[in-house]
Amino acid sequence: MTESPTPENVTMMQAFEWYVPADQKHWKRLQSVVGDLKGTGIDNVWIPPGCKASSPNGNGYDIYDLYDLGEFDIKGGRSTKWGSREDLLQLSKKASDVGVGLYWDAVLNHKAAADEKEKCLAVEVDPNDRTREVSEPYEIEAWVGFTFPGRGEKYSSQKYHWRVGYYPRHHVRRLMPDRYHFSGTDFNAVNNKTAIYRIEGNGKYWSQSVDREKGNYDYLMYADLDYNHPEVKEDVKNWAVWLGEQLNLKGIRFDAVKHFSEDFLRELLQNLDATFGTGWFLVGEFWKDSLSDMRAYLERMDHKFSLFDAPLVYNFSQISRTENADLTKVFDDTLVQLEPVNAVTLVMNHDTQPYQALEVRIEPWFKPLAHCLILLRESGYPCVFYGDIYGIKGDHPFPPSSGGKVPDLVLARKLYAYGKQHDYFDYPQCIGWTREGTWDHPQGLACVMSNAGPNEKYMYVGPPEYHKGEVWTDVLGWEQSEVVIDDKGCGLFACPGTSVAVWVKKDAEGRDRFGKFDANIYKE
């Protein structure tokens, strides 16, 4: 009887960081390295929001036009910060040719940089409780008119507005003939006042299928789209199908899913399934240190969706900044512990990186330990970060983290992290685990880490008839000793202080591929 092949370990990379230069060359840079990324074990890349932003420097979360991928001369230029539409299509083709999937970053909560101001009736709400009104309704002038003069009618004829002159006065809501495309905004051009304004209208209110943080977390920023409006729903569903026809996508990362209608998102996913089949990977940014809220969201989405494991990132941060922290508790109250199939594990992203509003500090010494914990274990879908691999630019630059070893850890995952897992979480300052390997990935590995002084663990790597007498060494090169596997299938594996070692048979297939990754993506 022939055994079935073992499914290969898959790794995702977030292919940008916040301070990537705004030189319109990012798509070209990614095209030049996507083959190398595949060779080191990256199977899918999450690319930044490639739709036209409010300016050529915008990262795309300040989204202006879903249908402009760097094609139309508007908002300061033709290309997006990342490059032109042609560059993006070339990246898509190259990624497909080398077997790397692209995940699109979809920003669907709001629109920014409107083309026109329009008058509407609105009420100010408490920023900390958006269900509490703090003013009477009054007329404001809001940036909510999107006519897309650069694109015109190409790809979509839908314009976004609030209608002038048809809102109710003196609370006579029945005069309003329709709900228009936005439910909130944050600026009144009449008096230049910044506040959170809920736009008034016949039956219009915040979405009820959003997170309940701040009373109702529908409003996040800019002009907040109202997914109760059929024209908004239809246009965004059409866009998602159009996008899938333009690019060779394998999935979507949905931005800010706490803030827009879950009901609409389910409708959108059903439409994508009906059009493209059910093979796309779908993950949402539900960034909240509340495991119960995350699990409830997955339940409401029928577990057809994944979430980034924010509680795990906070655990990494806490352990890295606490002397003699208990490493055995690193997975306590995390998504990967309780929902491993739906957990995307990570160490850092563009929101939590240094000098960002949601920065989560992880001490540099702990970064390689954290990457081992997401890459070399059996649970979760790991996502490594562009800034950890290629470094961070901007006013406060950082080199690649972990001494440049993250690509080697990705490669170790691809080659060796297979088979039954044996955990040795038995001492607070030193933990380890081993993977036995499988019939078609027989090498296995052993990982041991310490957040105190140098340490060691006696661990089982597999049946002695397969491993007795093998010589194992650290693929990272940080631990210089050798380990000979004994007649019990075990070895005494060491690691340096406040560090980690990843042990594999000295002559295992693929050992010659380590230490060769070129992180100089900017050719400096």
DRENKEVEX-253443 format. One line per 3 residues: number of its first residue (from 1); their letters; for each residue x, y, z of C-alpha. Coordinates in steps of 0.001 Angstrom, whole numbers, plus 524288, in hexadecimal, padded with zeros to 5 digits. Layout:
# residues N
NUM) A) X/Y/Z | ...
//
This chain:
# residues 524
1) MTE) 80000/80000/80000 | 80594/80D3F/7FBF9 | 80597/817BD/8067C
4) SPT) 7FFD3/824F8/80335 | 80955/83051/8024F | 80A3B/838DC/80E62
7) PEN) 8046A/84656/80BDA | 80F62/85035/80B24 | 8105E/85A89/8159F
10) VTM) 80BA1/86795/81076 | 8105D/87509/814B5 | 80B0A/8828C/811CD
13) MQA) 812CD/88F29/81157 | 80D54/89CCD/81326 | 81481/8A2FD/807C5
16) FEW) 8159B/8B106/80CA5 | 817E0/8B95C/818AA | 8127B/8C6DD/81B9A
19) YVP) 81E96/8CE8D/817CF | 821CF/8C852/80AAF | 82695/8D3B5/80229
22) ADQ) 81BFC/8DA7D/7FA53 | 823B0/8D911/7EDC4 | 81984/8D153/7E603
25) KHW) 8234E/8C619/7E4C0 | 81E21/8BC68/7EEA6 | 816FD/8B3AE/7E4F6
28) KRL) 82392/8B2EB/7DD1C | 82B9B/8AFB8/7E93F | 82257/8A4CB/7ECF2
31) QSV) 822AE/89F87/7DF12 | 83188/89ED4/7DFD4 | 8318E/896DD/7EC81
34) VGD) 82562/88E74/7EBAD | 82D2B/88301/7E639 | 836CD/883DD/7F18F
37) LKG) 82B8E/88453/7FB2D | 82604/877E1/7F54C | 83349/8717D/7F65D
40) TGI) 8342C/87459/804E2 | 82698/86F15/807CE | 81D27/87A75/805F6
43) DNV) 81117/87578/7FEE6 | 807F4/88120/7FF77 | 80A1D/88FB8/800CE
46) WIP) 8008A/89986/8064F | 802C0/8A59F/7FE12 | 7FEEE/8B363/80259
49) PGC) 7F23A/8BA26/7FE80 | 7F4B3/8BD2F/7F049 | 7E906/8C604/7EDE7
52) KAS) 7EA80/8D4B2/7EBF0 | 7EC8E/8DBBB/7F8DB | 7EAA3/8E9E0/7FCBD
55) SPN) 7F877/8ED4F/7F826 | 8044B/8E6E0/7F1B1 | 809E3/8E4E6/7FF64
58) GNG) 7FDE9/8DDF3/804B4 | 7FF58/8CFC2/80886 | 7F1C2/8CCA9/80374
61) YDI) 7EA54/8CC67/8103E | 7E694/8DA64/80CC4 | 7DF77/8D493/80128
64) YDL) 7D960/8DD0E/7F6A4 | 7D565/8D43A/7EB4D | 7D459/8C56A/7EB85
67) YDL) 7D4E7/8C4A4/7DCB4 | 7E172/8CC6B/7DACC | 7ED36/8C36C/7DC3C
70) GEF) 7F6C2/8CDE6/7D7D5 | 7F0BD/8D0E4/7CAA2 | 7EA9F/8DE6B/7CB42
73) DIK) 7F113/8EBAC/7CD5C | 7E9E7/8F04B/7D988 | 7ED34/8F37D/7E7B5
76) GGR) 7FAF3/8F7D4/7E48C | 7FEF2/8EE08/7DA43 | 7FC2B/8E1DE/7D26F
79) STK) 80330/8D76B/7DA5F | 8005C/8D3C9/7E85A | 80B22/8D445/7F276
82) WGS) 80E47/8C643/7EE8B | 80ED3/8C805/7DFD2 | 8069F/8C807/7D380
85) RED) 7FBEF/8BEBF/7CF4E | 8053F/8B91C/7C52D | 80F6D/8B65E/7CFC0
88) LLQ) 80511/8AFAC/7D802 | 800B6/8A702/7CCCE | 80EDA/8A331/7CA2F
91) LSK) 8109E/89FAF/7D884 | 80447/8977D/7D7F6 | 8093F/89018/7CC16
94) KAS) 816CC/88DD2/7D1CC | 8112B/88916/7DEB6 | 8084D/87FAE/7D781
97) DVG) 813AB/87AD2/7CF32 | 81BFF/87776/7DB1C | 810BC/871E5/7E304
100) VGL) 80E85/87CB8/7ECE7 | 8009D/880BE/7F006 | 7FC85/88EDE/7F1BC
103) YWD) 7F372/89342/7FC9D | 7ED24/8A080/7FA47 | 7EB55/8AA3B/8056D
106) AVL) 7DD3D/8AEC1/80415 | 7D994/8BBA7/80AA8 | 7CABD/8BBE1/80A42
109) NHK) 7C6DF/8C386/8165D | 7C7FC/8D16A/81144 | 7CC08/8DACA/80689
112) AAA) 7D578/8E649/8076C | 7D8E9/8F298/7FFA5 | 7CB74/8F55A/7FA25
115) DEK) 7CA51/8FD59/7EDC4 | 7BF77/9061C/7F2D8 | 7B966/90B40/7FF4E
118) EKC) 7AADE/90902/80170 | 7A155/90E00/80BA1 | 79ABC/90449/81484
121) LAV) 7941B/90383/821AC | 79C7C/8FD4D/82C34 | 79D6A/8FBA3/83AC8
124) EVD) 7A9D7/8FB71/842CA | 7AC1D/8EF34/84AFF | 7B4C4/8EC1F/85693
127) PND) 7C1C5/8E68D/8517F | 7C1D4/8DCD0/85CBF | 7B390/8D8EF/85B16
130) RTR) 7AEF1/8DABB/84D24 | 7A0EE/8D787/85121 | 7A043/8E3EA/8595B
133) EVS) 79CCF/8F081/8525B | 7A38F/8FCC6/85769 | 79CCB/906C9/84EBF
136) EPY) 79006/9095C/847F9 | 78FB8/9062B/8396F | 794F5/91162/83141
139) EIE) 7999B/913F8/8237E | 7A7E1/91164/82083 | 7AFCD/911EA/8141A
142) AWV) 7B6DC/904F7/81295 | 7C0AE/8FF49/80900 | 7B7A6/8F47C/80433
145) GFT) 7B68E/8F6D6/7F581 | 7BE54/8ED02/7ED85 | 7BCD9/8EF01/7DED9
148) FPG) 7C9E6/8E917/7DA83 | 7CCBA/8F2EE/7CFAF | 7D99B/8EC5C/7CC43
151) RGE) 7D364/8DF29/7C99C | 7C620/8E3A4/7C4E5 | 7BD35/8D824/7C1FA
154) KYS) 7C7D5/8CE16/7BF7B | 7C5ED/8C14C/7C6EF | 7BAAE/8C6EF/7CF10
157) SQK) 7B0D1/8D1E6/7CD34 | 7ADA5/8D293/7DBAA | 7AFDE/8DFBF/7E242
160) YHW) 7AF33/8E1C7/7F0F1 | 7A78A/8ED01/7F6EE | 79F38/8F314/80129
163) RVG) 793F3/8FA39/7FAB0 | 79240/908B9/7FCEF | 78559/90E2A/801BE
166) YYP) 77DA9/901B6/8045C | 78150/8FF01/81260 | 776F6/9006C/81CFD
169) RHH) 77641/90CC7/82506 | 770C2/90DA1/832BD | 77164/8FEBE/833CD
172) VRR) 76720/8FCA4/82926 | 76E68/8F0AB/82407 | 7639E/8EC50/81AB1
175) LMP) 76789/8F704/81126 | 77410/8EFF7/80DD2 | 771D6/8E869/80112
178) DRY) 77D77/8DF39/8026C | 78952/8DBF3/80A85 | 7959E/8DFD6/80379
181) HFS) 7A2F9/8D9F1/80381 | 7A95B/8DE24/81050 | 7A5BC/8DCCF/81E8B
184) GTD) 7B003/8E56C/824CB | 7BB4F/8EEBD/82319 | 7C516/8F625/82B84
187) FNA) 7C60B/90400/82639 | 7BCDA/90F6E/82439 | 7C214/918E5/81A11
190) VNN) 7B8B6/923A7/81E79 | 7C03A/92605/82B17 | 7CC05/91D0F/8290A
193) KTA) 7C7D5/91514/834CA | 7CCC6/90740/8368A | 7C362/8FE0D/83D7A
196) IYR) 7BC6B/8F147/83B0B | 7B00D/8F488/833A9 | 7A54D/8EA9D/83177
199) IEG) 79E24/8EE72/82520 | 78F6B/8EF59/826AB | 785B9/8E994/81D2D
202) NGK) 77956/8E1AA/81BC7 | 77C69/8D4F6/822F8 | 78AF1/8D7F3/822E2
205) YWS) 79350/8D420/82E99 | 7A024/8CD66/83176 | 7A0F3/8BF51/82CD5
208) QSV) 79C1C/8B5E3/83726 | 7A4EF/8AAA1/832D4 | 7B1C5/8B091/83785
211) DRE) 7B9F1/8AF8C/843D5 | 7B400/8B55A/85025 | 7C074/8BC08/854A0
214) KGN) 7BD92/8CA93/85706 | 7AF20/8C736/85701 | 7AF2D/8C513/84863
217) YDY) 7BBF2/8C488/840BB | 7B673/8C6DC/83320 | 7BDBA/8D3B9/831B7
220) LMY) 7CC80/8D304/83049 | 7D0F7/8DE23/82762 | 7CE2F/8E69B/81B70
223) ADL) 7C0F1/8E4EF/814A2 | 7BAE5/8D8A6/81A50 | 7B40D/8D014/81046
226) DYN) 7A620/8CBDC/81325 | 7A499/8BD90/80F6C | 795FC/8BE56/81192
229) HPE) 7955B/8C576/8049B | 79346/8BC23/7F911 | 79B98/8C44A/7EFC8
232) VKE) 7A746/8C395/7F902 | 7A5CF/8B4E9/7FA8F | 7A45D/8B269/7EC12
235) DVK) 7AFE3/8BAE6/7E825 | 7B934/8B4BC/7F1F2 | 7B4EB/8A6E8/7EE56
238) NWA) 7B710/8AA29/7DFFC | 7C474/8AFC4/7E338 | 7C8C3/8A35E/7EA36
241) VWL) 7C552/89B19/7DE54 | 7CBD9/8A501/7D540 | 7D836/8A4C9/7DD8C
244) GEQ) 7D8BD/895F7/7DD1D | 7D7FD/896B6/7CE57 | 7E331/8A089/7CD8E
247) LNL) 7ECD8/8996C/7D659 | 7F0A9/88B70/7D959 | 7EC1E/88C32/7E771
250) KGI) 7EC09/8811F/7F139 | 7E5A1/88877/7FC4F | 7E1C5/8951E/802EA
253) RFD) 7E57E/89BB8/80FA5 | 7DA00/8A41B/813FA | 7DDB9/8B06F/81B2F
256) AVK) 7D65E/8B52B/82744 | 7CBF0/8AA87/827B0 | 7C7BF/8AF27/83536
259) HFS) 7C2B3/8BB81/82EE3 | 7BA0C/8B7A1/82380 | 7AE3E/8AF06/821C9
262) EDF) 7B051/8A08B/82468 | 7A39D/89E0E/81D43 | 7A904/8A45A/810FF
265) LRE) 7B610/89D5B/81250 | 7AF33/89031/812B2 | 7A798/89434/8068F
268) LLQ) 7B433/89841/7FFD2 | 7BAEC/88B60/80317 | 7AF62/883A1/7FDF7
271) NLD) 7B02E/88B41/7F14E | 7BED5/8889B/7F019 | 7BCA4/87A14/7F29E
274) ATF) 7B228/87998/7E82F | 7BB19/88076/7DE6D | 7C88F/87ABB/7E11B
277) GTG) 7C5FF/86E95/7E950 | 7C9A8/86C98/7F787 | 7D86F/86BF4/7F631
280) WFL) 7DBC6/879E1/7FA21 | 7E204/87C65/8075B | 7DAA3/886C3/80F15
283) VGE) 7DFC0/88D87/81B33 | 7DAF2/8993A/822C3 | 7E181/8A3B0/82AD7
286) FWK) 7D9A2/8A2B9/83771 | 7E42B/8A8B0/83FF8 | 7DFA7/8A715/84DE7
289) DSL) 7E57F/8A114/85A1A | 7D8F7/899BF/85CFC | 7D905/88B69/859C8
292) SDM) 7CA89/889FF/85CB3 | 7C6F4/894C1/852FF | 7CFB4/88EC3/84896
295) RAY) 7C9DB/8814C/84A58 | 7BC24/886D6/849F7 | 7BF76/88DA8/83D1D
298) LER) 7C485/880F4/8373E | 7B80F/87A35/83B97 | 7AFBA/88499/83509
301) MDH) 7B7E0/882EA/828A4 | 7B5B0/8741D/82918 | 7C471/87213/82A99
304) KFS) 7C61D/8747A/81BFB | 7CF71/87F51/81F6D | 7DC38/88108/826C2
307) LFD) 7E0EE/88B96/83013 | 7EE4D/8909D/833F3 | 7F205/88BED/84181
310) APL) 7F30F/898FD/8489C | 7F334/892B7/85637 | 7FF54/88AF2/85264
313) VYN) 8066A/89779/84E6B | 8031D/89D7C/85B92 | 8082E/8913F/86265
316) FSQ) 814F8/89253/85AE2 | 81620/8A084/85EFB | 81355/89DE1/86D4A
319) ISR) 81CC0/89274/86E45 | 82793/899C6/8672C | 826A8/8A539/87097
322) TEN) 8255D/89D74/87D3C | 8313F/89822/88452 | 83041/88971/88687
325) ADL) 82302/888C5/87FFE | 81C9C/87B74/87F0A | 81EDA/8767F/8712E
328) TKV) 815C9/86B01/87389 | 80A44/8747B/8734C | 80D7A/87A97/8662D
331) FDD) 80187/874A8/85F7A | 7F80A/876E4/86AB4 | 7EB74/87DA1/86669
334) TLV) 7EF8E/87EA7/85834 | 7E7DE/87C17/84BD9 | 7F173/871C8/84711
337) QLE) 7EF84/86A36/853B4 | 7E0AC/8698D/85287 | 7DDE6/86BA1/843FC
340) PVN) 7EA3D/86691/83D47 | 7E3E1/864BD/82FF4 | 7DF5D/872EB/82F85
343) AVT) 7EB47/8796E/835A5 | 7F55A/88115/82DEB | 8011C/88224/836DF
346) LVM) 80A86/88D89/835F8 | 814FB/89527/83D24 | 81343/8A2BD/8374D
349) NHD) 80BA0/8A9E7/82CD9 | 80A82/8B794/82720 | 801AF/8BC2E/83231
352) TQP) 809BE/8B6BF/83D79 | 81735/8BA46/8381D | 81F29/8C4CF/83F1C
355) YQA) 819C3/8D2A8/83EC4 | 80C41/8CE81/83A7E | 7FFD9/8D19A/8421A
358) LEV) 7FDB8/8C363/845EC | 80C15/8C076/84885 | 80E1D/8B413/8506C
361) RIE) 81C1B/8B3BC/85508 | 822E6/8A69A/8546C | 830D3/8A73F/85949
364) PWF) 83AC0/8A408/84E9D | 840A3/89876/855F1 | 83350/891C3/855FF
367) KPL) 83079/89346/8476E | 83747/88699/84329 | 8307B/87F28/84E24
370) AHC) 82353/88487/849E7 | 825DA/880CB/83BC2 | 8292D/872EA/83FC4
373) LIL) 81C82/87259/8477B | 8145A/875E5/83B89 | 81C42/86F03/830F4
376) LRE) 820DE/86211/83666 | 814C4/85D04/83D4D | 80935/855BD/837B1
379) SGY) 7FE2A/85F72/83A7A | 7FAA4/86C1F/833CA | 7FDA1/87255/826B2
382) PCV) 809CD/87AC4/828B6 | 80B5F/88831/82296 | 818EF/88E30/822AF
385) FYG) 81AF6/89CCC/82115 | 82226/8A41A/8165E | 828A9/8ACBE/82098
388) DIY) 82E3C/8A0EA/827B5 | 833D5/89B9D/81B01 | 83830/8A7D2/8139F
391) GIK) 838AD/8B1F9/81E6C | 830C8/8BE48/8210C | 832C4/8CB67/81A5F
394) GDH) 82E41/8D8FF/81E62 | 83363/8E287/82876 | 83642/8D77F/83203
397) PFP) 83C03/8CC7C/829B7 | 83E3E/8BEB8/82EB6 | 84636/8B3B4/8289E
400) PSS) 8405B/8A636/8264B | 83CC5/8A034/83362 | 84215/893EC/839A8
403) GGK) 84FAA/89601/83420 | 84A28/893E4/82686 | 84617/885FB/829E9
406) VPD) 83772/886A9/8272D | 83901/88167/81934 | 840C5/875E3/81E9E
409) LVL) 835C6/87301/82831 | 82BF3/87370/81D0E | 83493/869DD/8159A
412) ARK) 835A1/86103/82184 | 826CE/860CB/82209 | 825C9/85D2E/813B2
415) LYA) 83001/85248/8146F | 82F4B/84C68/8220A | 8239B/85065/82A86
418) YGK) 81B2D/84476/827E1 | 81588/83924/82F49 | 811AB/8367C/83D44
421) QHD) 814D8/84154/846DC | 81A6B/83EB6/8546B | 819C5/84A42/85DC1
424) YFD) 82325/84CA9/868FE | 81C6F/8581F/86F88 | 820FE/853CE/87CEC
427) YPQ) 8299F/85EE2/881CF | 825BF/86D60/8821B | 83273/872C3/87C95
430) CIG) 83578/86817/87296 | 82C09/86122/8698E | 82DAA/85871/85DB9
433) WTR) 826F1/84F80/8543F | 82A43/845BC/849A5 | 82401/84197/83CE2
436) EGT) 825C7/8334E/838F5 | 824AC/8353F/82A4F | 81C8D/82D28/820DB
439) WDH) 81F39/822AA/816D1 | 821C9/82CD8/80C38 | 82789/83758/81543
442) PQG) 82F4D/82E3D/81E20 | 83953/83779/8240E | 831C4/83DAA/82F2F
445) LAC) 83722/8485E/837FF | 83910/84C65/84627 | 83751/85A2C/84B59
448) VMS) 83B77/85F07/858B7 | 83B02/86CFA/85DFD | 83E4C/8745B/86A5E
451) NAG) 83AA6/881AE/86FAC | 8453A/880D0/87A18 | 852D1/87ACF/8799C
454) PNE) 857CC/86FEC/870B8 | 84FAC/863A7/87252 | 84D33/8561F/86CCB
457) KYM) 84287/84BF1/86B90 | 842CB/83D50/869CB | 838B3/83AD8/85F24
460) YVG) 833A5/82FB1/856C1 | 834D3/83196/847F7 | 82F69/824B2/8430F
463) PPE) 8315B/815E9/842D3 | 83F8D/81219/84588 | 83FB3/808D3/839F3
466) YHK) 83EE3/814F4/83158 | 84715/81E98/83915 | 850C7/817A9/84206
469) GEV) 85E91/81CA9/83FA2 | 85A70/82866/83776 | 861E1/83501/839AB
472) WTD) 8594B/84114/83AEB | 85D60/84F6D/83A88 | 856C0/85CB6/83B9C
475) VLG) 8526D/861FC/82E5E | 85362/86FD5/833AC | 861A1/86E0D/8375F
478) WEQ) 85FD0/87473/844AA | 86244/867EA/84C60 | 86F6F/8622B/84869
481) SEV) 86EBB/854AD/84E94 | 86A6E/847F4/8483E | 8606E/83E37/84D4D
484) VID) 86104/82F91/84AE5 | 853C2/828DF/84B9A | 8540A/81DAC/8557F
487) DKG) 84E1D/8101D/8557C | 84149/81582/85AD4 | 83F83/81ECC/84F61
490) CGL) 842D6/82A4F/85814 | 84D1B/834F8/858EC | 85157/83F71/8627B
493) FAC) 84EC1/84BFF/85B00 | 85480/858E4/85FA4 | 8520F/86730/85CA3
496) PGT) 85930/873C9/86010 | 853E7/87D0C/86A6C | 8481A/88567/86680
499) SVA) 84847/87E9C/85961 | 843ED/872C1/851BE | 849D5/8675E/84A3C
502) VWV) 84388/85F68/83F61 | 849B0/851FF/83E2E | 84966/8498D/83205
505) KKD) 851AF/83E2B/82D5C | 85EC7/84387/828F3 | 85DFF/83DC0/81B56
508) AEG) 84F39/83F1A/81985 | 84AD0/8422A/80BC8 | 84A13/850D9/809E1
511) RDR) 85404/854D7/81442 | 85C44/85B43/809B1 | 8513F/864F8/806DC
514) FGK) 8522E/86C2C/813D1 | 858AB/8795B/8159D | 85757/87D72/80767
517) FDA) 84B75/8866F/80758 | 84DE5/893F5/80175 | 846CD/89E1E/809AF
520) NIY) 84BD3/8A9BA/801D3 | 83F0C/8AC5D/7FAC9 | 84242/8BAD3/7F92D
523) KE) 84F77/8B7EA/7F2E7 | 85670/8C132/7FC13
//
